[in-house]
Amino acid sequence: MRTRSSNRRERDRFNARPTLILAAIFMVNCAGITQAPPTPKQYLDSAGIGNSVAELQQALKDKRVGVRSAAAGALVMSKAPGAAESIWSAGQDEQDPRVLLSFGRGLRYLSDQRGQTFIERVCLESATEMSLRVQAMVELGSNASQNCVDSVIAASLEDGPMAIASSLDFEVLHPELAKRSPRSRDLIVQGIESPLPPVREKAIRCALSCQVDGVVAALDRALSTEADPEKHKLLAEGRWAITTTGP
């Protein structure tokens, strides 16, 4: 028989563990997960949260990140009257970008375009981890504002190869947004001089498919000032690939 203290320890372990966005429409891609995460209902049951609309609405303000995300997922799947308004209202004061992203996804799933506002907030918040900002930009896709795209690309240049690679993937999918971004040239040049072959390949593909103006000139400027022999070689190879393959 469980004692009160053992129940408390179990509850504390639950509250402390990392949480995932649980419904498929809210899930963040997590490489390495080998089994399906629980549904929002299963997660809320294990957290001691009821399934009535009133309880789910209250859970949108719960102190636990996972509970807030799961409550939004359960409300969306219930399609209860007022679900969108409850999520929208809770999102006004939400500070956690993971929850905000799930709120935005939920609203968009309910065909409420106000969800884009929450997703854009994740894109534009400089304190948010880069992977979430890129996810938010990808979520918006062709609906991403130019401000969001420019902000994430600029941050990618500071964050390193993986962020650069993710932003290059986005640009290949949305070349019109890439063409208008003032930092696209810098993104391609930094990608080409990356020591990681997959990042270089993405940068060359981006240069060819997006037709960003001034890439070759930017590579020439980089080549004229680059003192590192290895980086100089990578830049030269990238320039050759673009100029011989391009139109």
C-alpha positions as CSV (number, residue, x, y, z in Angstrom):
1,M,0.0,0.0,0.0
2,R,1.3,3.4,-1.0
3,T,2.0,5.9,1.8
4,R,1.3,9.6,1.5
5,S,5.0,10.3,1.3
6,S,5.5,7.8,-1.6
7,N,2.6,9.4,-3.5
8,R,4.2,12.8,-2.9
9,R,7.6,11.6,-4.2
10,E,5.9,10.1,-7.3
11,R,4.0,13.4,-7.9
12,D,7.2,15.4,-7.5
13,R,9.1,13.2,-10.0
14,F,6.2,13.7,-12.5
15,N,6.2,17.5,-12.0
16,A,10.0,17.7,-12.5
17,R,10.4,15.6,-15.6
18,P,10.8,17.2,-19.1
19,T,7.6,17.4,-21.0
20,L,6.7,17.0,-24.7
21,I,4.0,18.5,-26.8
22,L,1.8,15.5,-26.9
23,A,-0.8,15.5,-29.7
24,A,0.5,14.9,-33.2
25,I,-0.4,18.4,-34.2
26,F,1.6,19.9,-31.3
27,M,4.6,17.6,-31.3
28,V,8.0,19.0,-31.8
29,N,10.2,16.7,-33.9
30,C,12.5,14.9,-31.5
31,A,15.0,12.5,-33.2
32,G,15.5,9.3,-31.3
33,I,12.0,8.9,-29.8
34,T,11.3,5.2,-30.3
35,Q,7.7,5.0,-28.9
36,A,4.7,7.1,-29.4
37,P,4.2,9.8,-26.6
38,P,0.9,9.7,-24.6
39,T,-2.1,11.4,-26.0
40,P,-3.2,14.7,-24.3
41,K,-5.9,12.8,-22.4
42,Q,-3.5,10.2,-21.1
43,Y,-1.0,12.8,-20.1
44,L,-3.7,14.9,-18.3
45,D,-5.1,11.8,-16.6
46,S,-1.6,11.0,-15.2
47,A,-1.3,14.6,-14.0
48,G,-4.6,14.4,-12.2
49,I,-6.4,16.8,-14.5
50,G,-10.0,16.1,-15.4
51,N,-11.4,16.0,-18.9
52,S,-14.3,18.4,-18.6
53,V,-14.1,21.6,-20.7
54,A,-14.0,23.7,-17.5
55,E,-11.1,21.7,-16.1
56,L,-9.2,21.9,-19.4
57,Q,-9.7,25.6,-19.6
58,Q,-8.4,25.9,-16.1
59,A,-5.4,23.7,-17.0
60,L,-4.3,26.2,-19.6
61,K,-3.0,28.3,-16.7
62,D,-1.4,25.3,-14.8
63,K,2.2,25.9,-13.6
64,R,3.4,22.8,-15.5
65,V,4.4,23.4,-19.1
66,G,3.4,20.0,-20.3
67,V,-0.1,20.3,-18.7
68,R,-0.7,23.6,-20.5
69,S,0.3,22.2,-23.8
70,A,-1.7,19.0,-23.3
71,A,-4.8,21.0,-22.2
72,A,-4.7,23.0,-25.4
73,G,-4.4,19.7,-27.4
74,A,-7.4,18.2,-25.5
75,L,-9.5,21.3,-26.1
76,V,-8.7,21.4,-29.8
77,M,-9.6,17.7,-30.2
78,S,-12.8,18.2,-28.3
79,K,-13.8,21.0,-30.6
80,A,-15.8,22.4,-27.7
81,P,-17.6,25.7,-28.2
82,G,-15.3,28.4,-27.0
83,A,-12.1,26.3,-27.2
84,A,-10.4,28.7,-29.6
85,E,-11.3,31.7,-27.4
86,S,-10.0,30.0,-24.3
87,I,-6.6,29.2,-25.9
88,W,-6.4,32.7,-27.3
89,S,-7.1,34.2,-23.9
90,A,-4.5,32.0,-22.2
91,G,-1.9,32.8,-24.7
92,Q,-1.9,36.5,-24.0
93,D,0.1,36.0,-20.8
94,E,2.0,32.8,-21.9
95,Q,5.7,33.2,-21.6
96,D,7.0,29.7,-22.4
97,P,7.7,29.5,-26.2
98,R,7.0,25.7,-26.3
99,V,3.5,26.3,-25.0
100,L,3.0,29.3,-27.1
101,L,3.9,27.3,-30.2
102,S,1.4,24.6,-29.2
103,F,-1.3,27.2,-28.6
104,G,-0.6,28.7,-32.1
105,R,-0.8,25.3,-33.7
106,G,-4.0,24.5,-31.9
107,L,-5.7,27.7,-33.1
108,R,-4.6,27.1,-36.7
109,Y,-6.0,23.6,-36.5
110,L,-9.3,25.1,-35.5
111,S,-9.0,27.4,-38.5
112,D,-8.5,30.4,-36.3
113,Q,-5.8,32.5,-37.9
114,R,-5.0,34.3,-34.6
115,G,-2.7,31.3,-34.0
116,Q,-0.2,32.9,-36.4
117,T,0.2,35.7,-33.9
118,F,1.5,33.3,-31.3
119,I,3.8,31.4,-33.7
120,E,5.3,34.7,-34.9
121,R,6.0,35.7,-31.2
122,V,8.1,32.5,-31.0
123,C,9.9,33.5,-34.2
124,L,10.7,37.0,-33.1
125,E,11.7,36.4,-29.4
126,S,15.5,36.6,-29.4
127,A,15.7,34.8,-26.0
128,T,14.0,31.7,-27.4
129,E,16.3,28.8,-28.3
130,M,17.1,28.7,-31.9
131,S,15.6,25.3,-32.7
132,L,12.2,26.5,-31.6
133,R,12.5,29.7,-33.6
134,V,13.3,27.7,-36.7
135,Q,10.4,25.4,-36.0
136,A,8.0,28.3,-35.7
137,M,9.3,29.8,-39.0
138,V,8.8,26.4,-40.7
139,E,5.3,26.1,-39.2
140,L,4.4,29.4,-40.7
141,G,5.8,28.4,-44.1
142,S,4.9,30.8,-46.9
143,N,2.7,32.7,-44.4
144,A,5.8,33.8,-42.5
145,S,6.2,37.6,-42.4
146,Q,9.4,39.0,-43.8
147,N,10.3,40.3,-40.4
148,C,10.1,36.7,-39.0
149,V,12.3,35.3,-41.7
150,D,14.9,38.1,-41.5
151,S,15.0,37.8,-37.7
152,V,15.5,34.0,-37.7
153,I,18.1,34.0,-40.5
154,A,20.1,36.8,-38.7
155,A,20.0,34.7,-35.5
156,S,21.0,31.5,-37.4
157,L,24.2,33.2,-38.5
158,E,25.2,33.7,-34.9
159,D,24.1,30.3,-33.7
160,G,26.2,28.0,-35.9
161,P,26.0,25.3,-38.6
162,M,22.9,23.4,-37.5
163,A,20.8,26.6,-37.3
164,I,22.2,27.7,-40.7
165,A,21.3,24.3,-42.2
166,S,17.7,24.6,-40.9
167,S,17.3,28.1,-42.3
168,L,18.8,27.0,-45.6
169,D,16.2,24.2,-45.8
170,F,13.5,26.8,-45.2
171,E,14.8,29.0,-48.0
172,V,14.9,26.2,-50.5
173,L,11.2,25.5,-49.8
174,H,10.3,29.3,-49.9
175,P,12.5,30.9,-52.4
176,E,10.5,34.1,-52.7
177,L,11.0,34.8,-49.0
178,A,14.6,34.0,-49.4
179,K,15.1,36.4,-52.2
180,R,13.7,39.3,-50.2
181,S,15.8,38.6,-47.1
182,P,18.8,40.9,-46.8
183,R,20.8,38.2,-45.0
184,S,20.3,35.4,-47.4
185,R,23.6,36.0,-49.2
186,D,25.4,35.9,-45.8
187,L,23.6,32.6,-44.9
188,I,24.6,31.0,-48.2
189,V,28.2,32.1,-47.9
190,Q,28.5,30.9,-44.3
191,G,26.9,27.6,-45.3
192,I,29.4,27.1,-48.1
193,E,32.4,27.6,-45.9
194,S,31.0,25.3,-43.2
195,P,33.2,22.3,-42.4
196,L,30.2,20.0,-42.5
197,P,29.5,18.6,-46.0
198,P,25.7,18.4,-45.6
199,V,25.6,22.1,-44.7
200,R,27.7,23.0,-47.7
201,E,25.4,21.0,-50.0
202,K,22.3,22.7,-48.6
203,A,24.0,26.2,-49.2
204,I,24.8,25.3,-52.8
205,R,21.3,23.9,-53.4
206,C,19.8,27.1,-51.9
207,A,22.0,29.3,-54.1
208,L,20.9,27.4,-57.2
209,S,17.2,27.1,-56.4
210,C,16.5,30.5,-54.8
211,Q,18.5,32.6,-57.2
212,V,19.4,35.1,-54.5
213,D,21.0,38.1,-56.1
214,G,24.6,38.8,-55.5
215,V,25.7,35.4,-54.1
216,V,28.7,35.1,-56.6
217,A,29.8,38.6,-55.8
218,A,29.6,37.9,-52.1
219,L,31.6,34.7,-52.6
220,D,34.2,36.7,-54.5
221,R,34.5,39.2,-51.6
222,A,34.9,36.4,-49.1
223,L,37.5,34.7,-51.3
224,S,39.5,38.0,-51.5
225,T,39.8,38.3,-47.7
226,E,39.8,34.7,-46.5
227,A,43.2,33.8,-45.1
228,D,42.4,30.3,-43.9
229,P,43.4,27.9,-46.7
230,E,40.8,25.3,-45.9
231,K,37.9,27.9,-45.9
232,H,39.3,29.5,-49.0
233,K,39.2,26.1,-50.7
234,L,35.6,25.5,-49.6
235,L,34.5,28.9,-50.9
236,A,36.2,28.4,-54.2
237,E,34.6,24.9,-54.6
238,G,31.2,26.4,-53.8
239,R,31.6,29.2,-56.2
240,W,32.6,26.8,-58.9
241,A,29.5,24.6,-58.2
242,I,27.2,27.5,-58.4
243,T,28.6,29.1,-61.5
244,T,28.9,25.9,-63.5
245,T,25.5,24.4,-62.5
246,G,23.4,27.5,-62.5
247,P,21.6,29.0,-65.5
